[in-house]
Amino acid sequence: MFLGIEIGGTKLQLGLGHGDGHILALWRGTVNPAAGGEGIREQIVRAVPELLAKANTDRTHLKGAGIGFGGPTDDRSNTVIKSHQIEGWDGFPLADWVSDLVGVPAVLCNDADVAGLAEALFGAGKGLSPIFYITVGTGVGGGLIIDGQIYRGVGRGAAEIGHLRVPYFTSERGDHILTVEDLASGAGIEAQAAISERFGQDYSEGMRKHCPGGPISAKAIAAAAIEGEESALHILDEARAALAEGICHVIALLCPQRIVIGGGVSLIGEDLFFTPLRELVADTVFPPFAGLTDIVPAVLGEEVVVHGALALARQKFVG
């Protein structure tokens, strides 16, 4: 049995399983960003015995641990490079720390890579290769899975579609080279709504009624778009266009058999997200590769990183 850990900017999950697509027990918590990395580590220390008790087992049955971390990681040293959301992680030897905590070897990888592994082995990419996974949530991450193995370049990651640069123009901001993440992520969509609101209340009224206090949320934008509100539809148009541009680059470089997209923004649904995204890609993709890559929703839900972390541990420590 293995321990799988997901450490994100807002979510912490621990699971037990055999790395075969089934989770035997799950512990879920909410991250407090103000507490930093140390606060998350304290949560993990408390969560491990609770999880083992929930599964009616103990640490002697563990063979290894896998960790999906929300930021870049270094394969050689098994350390965190950086978290872009939480302080206190830079250069931290996370795999060694987990290994000392639970008494078994641990392996560390970026959470999008790990999620991609899960979808390739057990989810929407099962039986296909190569699989390119994209998570569109607070940020935009990617993972390339070839024959059931994560492609990690020279050992610090690869497939970072969110950091591809795309041209962008608005009258109020002028010409900019922004990234896919700047425009297509949940945070990027919310930033565009804040800019829209500066044009005046009438322009953002349809979004604001779904979010009466504080900044306009991505959920409020999606709700307004479903109702046909013009400014919300425009913001989603820009987000999809940026993501489609990134996907066309991915297809030109890698031509994967399938692209699997997960994350909160993808939950906007078929009509507002997947169908128009596929149409944009079909219109602009490198013509010789047209029709070779399909684009589908992820299927493993909120536990996808835990599934992947368990599978990674199984690959590393069993073979």
N, C-alpha and C positions, 0 to 999 in steps of 0.2 A: 504494500500500500504506500501511496505517496501523499505528500502535502503540497497543495497548490496555493499560491498567494498572489493576489492582485493588489497592487498599490497604485492608486490613481490620485488625481488632484482633489476629488470629492468623495471617492468611494474606496473602501477597504474590504476585501473579501478573502476568506480562507476556506479551502475545501479539501476533503479527503477522497481519494479514489485510486483506481489502478491505471489511470491514463488511457482508458479504453472508451471514453465518451460518456461515462456514467459517474456522477458525483454521489458519494455515499453519505456525506454530511457537509453542511455549508454553514459558515458563520459570516454575517454581513454587518459592517459598521459604516459610520459616516466620518469622514476626515474633517478635522478642525484645522484649516490652514494656518491659523494663528499659532498653533502648538508646534508647527514645524515638523521636521523629520523625527525628532526625538519623541514628540507626542504620538506619532504613528507607530514608532517602535514599541512604545509603552502599551499601545492598544494590541499589538501583535503578541506581546508577552502575556497579556491577560487572555487573549482569544484562543491561543493554542490549547491550554488545558480545557477550556470550555468546549472547544470543537471535539477534542478527543473523548471527553465525557459524553457528548451528544452521540458519538458513534459507538460508545461502549467499548473503547479500545484504549491503548496507551502507546507511548513512543517506541516501545520495543518492536512494534509491528511496522514501523516506517522504514522504507528503503532509501528514500531521498526526498528532496524538496525542489520544487520549481517556482520561480518568481517571475511574474510579468510586471515590469515597473513602468510607470508613466513618464518616461524620458529616456534619453540616450544612455546606453550601457556599454561597458567594455568587456568583450569576451575573454580576453587574455587574463585580466586581473579579476574578473567577476565583480567589478565595482560599478557603482552609479557614476556616470559622468556629470549629469546635472538634472535637476527637476526645474521645469519652467513655471511650475505653479506653487511649489512648497519649498521654503528655505530649509537648510540643514541637511541636504543630501549630497552636495558636491564632493565627489571623490570618495564616497562612503563605501566600505567593503561589505556590501549588503549580503552577498552569498555566504561569506565567512560568518557574518553575524547570525544569520538564520541557522547555519550549520551548528554553531556553538549553542544556540538556543534549543534546538530539537535533537541534537546528537547524531545527525545523519548528514551526508554531503548534500550541497545545494547548488543549483545552477540558476543564473540570472539572465534575463533578456528583456528587451523592450516590449511593452504591453501590446502594441499593434502587431508586432511580429508573432507574438505568442497567440493572439487572437486569430491571426491568419492561419497559423498552424492548426488550430482547433477547427476552423471552418473547412480547411482542406482535408482534414482527416475524418471529421465526423459530421460536417454541416453541408453548406450549400456547394462546396467544392469537392465533395467526396468522390473519389474515383477519377478525378481530372488533374491535369498538370500541363503547364504551370498555372498556378492560381495567384492572382494579385488581389490582396485584401486591402480595403480602404475603410477606415473608421472616420465618420464625419460627426463629431460631437463638439465638445468645447473647443477642441483643436481638430486638425486633420492629420491622420497618420496612415502609414502604409506598411505592407509586408508582402514579400515575394516568397512563395512556397513552390519548390521544384521537387517533384517526386517525393513528397512528404517531408521535405527538409527545409528549414528556414534558410534563405540566402542572406548572408550577413556581410557581404563584401570582404574587406580586410579585417573585420572583427569589431567594428564599432557601429555597424548598422548599414542599411541600404533602403531603397524603395521609399524614401521620404517624400512622397508626392505633395504633402502639405507645404513643403518649402520650395516647390517649383515656382518660379516667378512668372507672372502673367501681366500683360499691359492692361492699364485701367485708366479711364478718363471720366471725370465729372467736372461740371462747370465750377463747382465750389471748391474743388481740390486741385484742379489742373491735372496734367499728365503725371502718372506715377507708375512705377513698376512695383506691384504688390505681389504677395504670394497667394497661392490657392487657399491657404489657411486664413489669410487676411480677409478673404471675401466669402468663402464657402463654409467656414466653421460656424458653430453656434455663436461664439464670441464675435466673429466677424459680421455675421448677420445682425446681431444686436448693435454693433458699432454703426452699421449702415442705417439702422433705424434711428439711432441718436442723431445722426447727421440729417436724416429726413425730417426729424421733428423740429430741427432748427429753422426749417422753412416756414413753420407756423403750425398751430394746433389743427387747423382744418386738414392739412396734408396727412397728419398722422392719426386723426380721430378714430378711424376704423381699427387701428392697432391698439390705441390707448384704452379703448373701452374694455379690451380683454386684459388689461394690465393697468388698473387705475392708479397705482402708486409705484414710485421708483422708476428705474429704467425699463424700457420696453423689452420684454423677454422674447426669445426665439419662439416659445410656445404661443405667445400672443400674436406674433407675426404670422405664424402658421394658421392660427385660428382665423385671423382677419383675411388671409389669402383664400382660405376655404370659402369665405363669404364673398369673395370677389373684390376685396378692397384693393384699389389701384396701387397705392404705395407699397403695400405688403407684397403684392404680386411682382412689382418692379424689383424689390429687394431680393426676392427668391429667384427671379430671372437672372440677376447678376451673379448670385451664388452658384446657380447651376452652370452658367456660362464659364465661370472660373474653374469649376470642377471638371466640366467637359473638356476644357483646354488641357488640364493636367492629365486627364485620362487619355486624350489623343496622343500626348507625348509618351505616356506609358505604353500604349499600343505600338507606336512607331518604334520604340526602343526594344520592347520585350515580346510583343504579340502574345500575351498569355491566352490560354484557352478560355478562362473565365475570370471576370472581375466580380468580387463579392463585396458588397457595401453594407456596413453596419454603422452603429452609433445613433445618437438621439435625433440628429437632423434627418437621417434617412427614414425615420418613423413618420415624417410628414406624409409619406404614402406614395402609392403608385401614380395617382393622377397629377400630383403636384411635384413629385420628385423623380421617380424612376422613368416614367414614360417620356416626359420632355427631355430628361437627361440622355436617354438612349437616342432620341431624335437628333439632339445637338451633336452627339458623337458621330452618328451615322452621316450627318451632313458635312463634317469637317475632318474625319479620320483620314489617315494616309490611304489613298484609294486602293493600292494592291492588298491592303490588309482589311478592307471593309468586310464586315460580316463574319470575321474569324473569331472575334471575342464577344461573348455575351456578358451582359451586366445584370446581376441578380441581387436580391436582398439577402443579407445574412439571416441565419435561422437559429442560432444558438442563444440569442438573447443576452441577458445581463451576466450570465455565468460564463461567457465565451472565453474570457481571459483565464479563469480558473481551469476550465477544460484544457486550454492550451498549456498552462503551467504544469498541470499533471502529465500531459502527454510529453512535454519537453523533459521532465524528470525521468519518465519511463525511457525515452530515447537515450538519455545521457547515462543512466545508471543500470539499465538492463540490456539495451541494445536491440 
